[in-house]
């Protein structure tokens, strides 16, 4: 039986992704004839026809569609391997500050630091916690991991993932309040100075404009909700990891915001900072809770 090589399959994948031989050849940096020849050799080796050649491009046949899911997985795995090699090819050392929110610091960062220590053992990281984007930007940290729709002009970074929001509550309270309309539930809200945050805007538009209990911390709101004090809008990665909370299915779909790994523009040219920036961006992309 012939052994399949990714080097052969990438030509098939490129034609699937780009729709034509010419577009695939440009993406791969080879000529048109090379793509055609490599696909023909693969089809001949396995006595299979993958594409129907038409005037408007290449249409994938059923035999080719069966390969599509596997090819995508192989392409993603190949990209991750190359990123990992790039990140671990040169060790970094020194002391750095990382600023982020309390929920990301408590729930996600420890796992990333464990990965970091495995490849960069001579490094010290101080985690600076703030839920105020302004305080975070003024913290003097070299690396910032922060949610937001866009990046402030003084920062440079990578949108590494996204944060989805959902309404959560304690099962006992939800059972007790099963017949109540959404606005009559006991709502836990964000503190007033967070009114323009992603969760704040949703709460004021869909729930209430004043709250019996509120906080400027999603960890605090999650703890209150788990005690049965009410329901609240939470990032999904917090709600799923908080014991005693379940998602409220009858609520409208919650908002979503980006998750950025950034540094101040003055730091961007430093190789150590660039390596750390890429490391945490890749860690988030590989994180099932937050990855894009």
C-alpha positions as CSV (number, residue, x, y, z in Angstrom):
1,X,0.0,0.0,0.0
2,X,1.3,3.5,-0.9
3,X,2.3,5.8,2.0
4,X,0.5,9.1,1.9
5,X,2.7,12.2,2.3
6,X,1.5,15.6,3.4
7,X,3.7,17.2,0.7
8,X,1.4,15.5,-1.9
9,X,-1.9,16.2,-0.2
10,X,-1.1,19.9,0.2
11,X,-1.6,20.3,-3.5
12,X,-5.1,18.8,-3.2
13,X,-5.8,21.0,-0.2
14,X,-4.7,24.2,-2.0
15,X,-7.0,23.5,-5.0
16,X,-9.9,22.9,-2.6
17,X,-9.2,26.1,-0.7
18,X,-8.6,28.3,-3.6
19,X,-10.8,26.8,-6.3
20,X,-8.5,26.8,-9.3
21,X,-5.0,25.5,-10.3
22,X,-3.7,29.1,-10.9
23,X,-4.9,30.3,-7.4
24,X,-3.4,27.2,-5.8
25,X,-0.1,27.6,-7.6
26,X,0.2,31.2,-6.4
27,X,-0.6,30.2,-2.8
28,X,2.0,27.4,-2.9
29,X,4.6,29.4,-4.7
30,X,4.9,26.9,-7.6
31,X,3.9,26.9,-11.2
32,X,0.6,25.8,-12.6
33,X,2.1,22.6,-14.2
34,X,3.5,21.4,-10.9
35,X,0.1,21.5,-9.1
36,X,-1.5,19.7,-12.0
37,X,1.3,17.0,-12.1
38,X,1.3,16.4,-8.4
39,X,-2.5,15.9,-8.3
40,X,-2.4,13.6,-11.3
41,X,0.3,11.5,-9.7
42,X,-1.7,11.2,-6.5
43,X,-4.9,10.2,-8.4
44,X,-2.9,7.6,-10.4
45,X,-1.2,6.1,-7.4
46,X,-4.6,5.5,-5.7
47,X,-6.7,5.0,-8.8
48,X,-9.0,7.7,-7.7
49,X,-10.5,10.9,-9.3
50,X,-10.7,13.8,-6.9
51,X,-11.8,16.7,-9.1
52,X,-14.0,17.4,-12.1
53,X,-12.2,19.9,-14.4
54,X,-14.7,22.5,-15.5
55,X,-14.4,25.9,-17.3
56,X,-15.2,27.8,-14.1
57,X,-12.7,25.9,-12.0
58,X,-12.3,22.6,-10.2
59,X,-15.3,20.9,-8.6
60,X,-14.6,18.4,-5.8
61,X,-16.0,15.0,-6.5
62,X,-17.5,12.8,-3.7
63,X,-14.2,10.9,-3.4
64,X,-12.4,14.2,-2.8
65,X,-15.0,15.5,-0.3
66,X,-14.3,12.5,1.8
67,X,-10.7,13.7,2.1
68,X,-11.6,17.3,2.9
69,X,-12.1,17.1,6.7
70,X,-8.9,15.1,7.2
71,X,-7.0,17.5,5.0
72,X,-8.1,20.5,7.1
73,X,-7.1,18.7,10.3
74,X,-3.7,17.9,8.8
75,X,-3.2,21.5,7.7
76,X,-4.1,22.9,11.2
77,X,-1.8,20.4,12.8
78,X,1.0,21.3,10.4
79,X,0.6,25.0,11.2
80,X,0.6,24.4,14.9
81,X,3.8,22.4,14.7
82,X,5.5,25.1,12.7
83,X,4.4,27.8,15.2
84,X,5.6,25.7,18.1
85,X,9.0,25.2,16.4
86,X,9.3,28.9,15.8
87,X,8.4,29.8,19.4
88,X,10.8,27.3,21.0
89,X,13.7,27.6,18.7
90,X,15.3,30.4,20.8
91,X,15.1,30.6,24.6
92,X,14.3,33.8,26.3
93,X,15.2,34.9,29.8
94,X,14.5,37.8,32.2
95,X,11.7,39.3,34.2
96,X,8.4,40.5,32.6
97,X,5.0,41.8,33.7
98,X,1.8,40.4,32.2
99,X,-1.4,42.4,32.8
100,X,-4.8,40.8,32.5
101,X,-8.3,40.5,34.1
102,X,-8.8,38.6,37.3
103,X,-10.9,35.9,35.6
104,X,-8.3,35.2,32.9
105,X,-5.5,35.4,35.5
106,X,-7.2,32.8,37.8
107,X,-8.7,30.4,35.2
108,X,-6.5,30.4,32.1
109,X,-3.1,32.0,32.8
110,X,-1.8,29.2,35.1
111,X,-2.0,26.7,32.3
112,X,-0.2,29.0,29.9
113,X,2.6,29.6,32.4
114,X,3.0,25.9,32.8
115,X,3.5,25.7,29.0
116,X,5.8,28.7,29.1
117,X,8.1,27.2,31.8
118,X,8.4,24.0,29.7
119,X,10.1,25.8,26.8
120,X,11.6,29.0,28.5
121,X,12.8,27.9,31.9
122,X,14.9,31.0,32.6
123,X,12.1,33.5,32.8
124,X,10.1,35.3,35.6
125,X,6.6,36.5,35.0
126,X,4.7,38.9,37.3
127,X,1.0,38.8,36.7
128,X,-0.7,42.2,37.3
129,X,-4.5,41.9,37.7
130,X,-7.0,44.7,36.8
131,X,-10.5,44.7,35.4
132,X,-10.1,48.3,34.3
133,X,-8.7,48.6,30.8
134,X,-7.2,52.0,31.5
135,X,-5.4,50.7,34.6
136,X,-4.2,47.7,32.7
137,X,-2.7,49.9,29.9
138,X,-0.9,52.1,32.5
139,X,0.5,49.1,34.5
140,X,3.9,49.2,32.9
141,X,3.4,45.6,31.8
142,X,5.2,44.3,28.7
143,X,2.4,41.9,27.8
144,X,-1.4,42.6,28.1
145,X,-4.1,40.0,27.6
146,X,-7.3,41.9,27.4
147,X,-10.8,41.7,26.0
148,X,-12.2,44.3,23.7
149,X,-13.7,45.1,20.3
150,X,-10.5,46.8,19.0
151,X,-7.0,47.7,20.1
152,X,-6.3,51.2,21.5
153,X,-3.9,53.2,19.3
154,X,-1.0,53.1,21.7
155,X,-0.9,49.3,21.7
156,X,0.1,46.7,19.1
157,X,-1.2,43.2,19.2
158,X,-2.9,40.1,17.9
159,X,-6.5,39.1,18.2
160,X,-5.9,35.6,19.5
161,X,-9.4,34.5,20.4
162,X,-12.9,35.6,21.4
163,X,-15.0,35.7,24.5
164,X,-18.6,34.6,24.2
165,X,-21.2,35.6,26.8
166,X,-24.2,33.8,28.2
167,X,-26.7,34.2,31.1
168,X,-25.9,31.9,34.0
169,X,-27.7,31.1,37.2
170,X,-28.0,28.5,40.0
171,X,-30.3,25.5,39.2
172,X,-32.4,26.0,42.3
173,X,-33.0,29.7,41.6
174,X,-33.9,29.0,38.0
175,X,-36.4,26.4,39.0
176,X,-38.0,28.8,41.5
177,X,-38.1,31.5,38.9
178,X,-39.2,29.3,35.9
179,X,-42.4,31.2,35.2
180,X,-41.1,34.7,35.4
181,X,-40.4,36.9,32.4
182,X,-36.7,37.8,31.9
183,X,-37.0,41.3,33.2
184,X,-38.6,40.1,36.5
185,X,-35.7,37.8,37.4
186,X,-33.2,38.9,40.0
187,X,-30.4,40.3,38.0
188,X,-26.8,40.7,39.1
189,X,-25.2,43.6,37.2
190,X,-21.9,45.2,36.5
191,X,-20.7,48.2,38.5
192,X,-21.7,51.6,37.1
193,X,-18.3,52.5,35.6
194,X,-18.5,49.2,33.6
195,X,-21.8,50.2,31.9
196,X,-20.2,50.6,28.5
197,X,-18.5,47.1,28.7
198,X,-19.8,44.3,26.5
199,X,-21.7,42.7,29.3
200,X,-22.9,46.1,30.7
201,X,-24.4,47.2,27.4
202,X,-26.3,43.8,27.0
203,X,-27.6,43.9,30.6
204,X,-28.9,47.5,30.3
205,X,-30.5,46.7,26.9
206,X,-32.1,43.3,27.8
207,X,-32.4,43.1,31.6
208,X,-32.4,46.1,34.0
209,X,-30.8,49.5,34.4
210,X,-30.3,49.1,38.2
211,X,-29.3,46.1,40.3
212,X,-29.6,45.0,43.9
213,X,-26.1,43.5,43.7
214,X,-23.4,44.4,41.2
215,X,-19.6,44.1,40.8
216,X,-16.7,45.0,38.6
217,X,-15.5,41.4,38.6
218,X,-17.0,38.5,36.6
219,X,-15.5,36.1,39.2
220,X,-17.5,37.9,41.9
221,X,-20.7,37.9,39.8
222,X,-20.2,34.2,39.2
223,X,-19.9,33.5,42.9
224,X,-23.0,35.5,43.7
225,X,-25.0,33.7,41.0
226,X,-23.8,30.3,42.3
227,X,-25.2,31.3,45.7
228,X,-28.6,31.8,44.1
229,X,-28.7,35.6,44.4
230,X,-29.8,36.0,40.8
231,X,-28.8,35.5,37.2
232,X,-26.1,37.4,35.4
233,X,-24.3,37.7,32.1
234,X,-20.9,36.0,32.2
235,X,-18.2,35.1,29.8
236,X,-18.8,31.5,28.8
237,X,-15.4,30.3,30.0
238,X,-16.2,31.5,33.5
239,X,-19.7,30.1,33.6
240,X,-18.7,26.7,32.4
241,X,-15.9,26.5,35.0
242,X,-17.9,27.7,38.0
243,X,-19.4,24.9,40.1
244,X,-23.1,25.5,40.7
245,X,-24.0,27.4,37.6
246,X,-25.9,26.5,34.4
247,X,-26.6,28.4,31.3
248,X,-30.1,29.9,31.0
249,X,-31.3,28.6,27.6
250,X,-34.4,30.8,27.3
251,X,-32.3,34.0,27.1
252,X,-31.4,35.7,23.8
253,X,-28.0,35.0,22.4
254,X,-25.3,36.9,24.3
255,X,-22.7,39.2,22.8
256,X,-19.1,38.4,21.9
257,X,-15.9,40.3,22.0
258,X,-12.3,39.8,20.9
259,X,-9.4,38.7,23.1
260,X,-6.2,40.5,22.4
261,X,-2.6,39.8,23.3
262,X,-0.8,43.1,23.1
263,X,2.2,45.2,24.0
264,X,2.9,48.9,23.9
265,X,4.2,50.0,20.6
266,X,7.5,51.0,22.1
267,X,8.2,47.4,23.1
268,X,7.2,45.7,19.8
269,X,10.7,45.8,18.3
270,X,12.2,43.8,21.2
271,X,12.7,40.2,20.3
272,X,11.9,38.8,23.7
273,X,8.7,40.7,23.9
274,X,7.8,39.6,20.3
275,X,8.4,36.0,21.3
276,X,6.3,36.3,24.5
277,X,3.5,38.0,22.5
278,X,3.4,35.2,20.0
279,X,3.7,32.5,22.7
280,X,0.6,33.8,24.6
281,X,-1.3,34.4,21.3
282,X,-0.7,30.7,20.3
283,X,-1.6,29.5,23.8
284,X,-5.0,31.2,23.5
285,X,-5.6,30.0,20.0
286,X,-5.0,26.4,21.2
287,X,-7.3,27.0,24.2
288,X,-10.7,25.3,23.7
289,X,-12.3,27.9,26.1
290,X,-11.0,31.0,24.2
291,X,-9.4,30.0,20.9
292,X,-10.5,31.7,17.7
